[in-house]
Structure formats: structure tokens, C-alpha cells
């Protein structure tokens, strides 16, 4: 089962996550929004030039690109309610508790 992941953020944490995720044999594609120079270097990884606070736009991107898992790197999107937007669309989110 190949997975397509949307990773949100542009810091060192997100680069570390992208580095590890990119090593998975299950990965089909990793999209990082907005990403950074380090994330752009990882295999199967593409930085996405979208506003990471535009939750409806991110959901639309996820639908169009058949995203199977969303990983918010920073805490702020969770505080701002991103989970509600993606759960309504039937997408899985993974985040730290």
C-alpha cells in the first residue's frame, strides 16, 4: 500500500520528519507545505507553495493529490482547528499528544 503524505511546516522539525518519512518503502509521495531547502532535497519529496494557514485550500490540495495522511509539524495548526477541516474530508491526521 503506497501512501501520499502532506507534511505541514518549514522548520528543522519538519526537515527531520521529511528525512525519516522519505526512507519508507511505502511512500509514494511526500508534499511539504511550505517546506524548506532541506526538505526539497529529500527523495520523493516536493515543497508545496501554499499558505499553511489556509485550511480549506490545504484540504482541496489533499483531495486533488489523493493524500492519505496529514502530518502537522508545528502545534499552531492544531490549536487553530486544522483537525476539524481534514476529518470532515475523511483524511487521517497524525500528531503528537
N, C-alpha and C positions, 0 to 999 in steps of 0.2 A: 504494500500500500504506500504509494508516494504521497507526501504531504507538501502543501504550499503554505508558507508561514508569512504573516505580516508582523514584523517587529517594530515597535514604536520607540523612538528616541534617537539621540545623536551623541551620546557621551561614551566614556570608556566602558561603562557597564554594558551598553548595547553592543559595543565592538566585541567585548568578551563573549557575550551571548551569541552574536553572529558567528564568531570564530568557532565556537563549540557546535552550534547547530549545523553549520556548513559541513562538518565532518560526518554527519549522519548519512548513511546509505539510503535512508528512507526519504531524504529531502529531494523534492523535485525543484522547488524554487523558494528563495528567501527574499522577501521585499523588506527593506528597512526605510522607515519614514521618520525623519528626513535622512537619517544616516550621517556618515562622516567619511573622511578619506580612508580610514581603516576598514570600515565595513564594505566599502566599494572594492576592496582588494580580495575579498573572500570569494571562493568558488560558488557558483550557483546563486550569487547574491547581487541584487540590484538596489541602489538607492532610489527612493521614490520622492519626487519633488511635489509633495502635498503638504497642506497645513495640518500638523498633527493634532490641532485642536478642533478641526472641522470633522466632528464625528459622523454626521450624515455622509460627507464626502468619502471618509475612510470606509464606511460600510459599503458604499457604492463601488469603490475600488475593490473591496474584498469580494463582492458578488461577481463583478466582471472578471476578476482574476482567479476565481474558484479557490479562495483562501480557505484552508481547513482549520487553521489555528491562529489566534491573535495573541501576541505577547507584548503587553505594555511594559516597557523598561522602567520609566520613571513612575513615581507614585501619583503625580498630579492628574493624569488622565483618569485614574481610578477614582480619585476624590471628585473629579468633575462629572462622573457618571458614565464613562465610556462603556462600562459593562452593560448597562441598560440598552444602549443602541445596538450592540453586537448580539446580545441574547435575543432581542426581538427578531433579528435576521437569522437566527439559528446558528450563529458562529460560536465556537468554543474559545474561551479565553483561559490563559494560564497566567497566574501572577502570585507573587509572594504574599503570605498572610501576615 
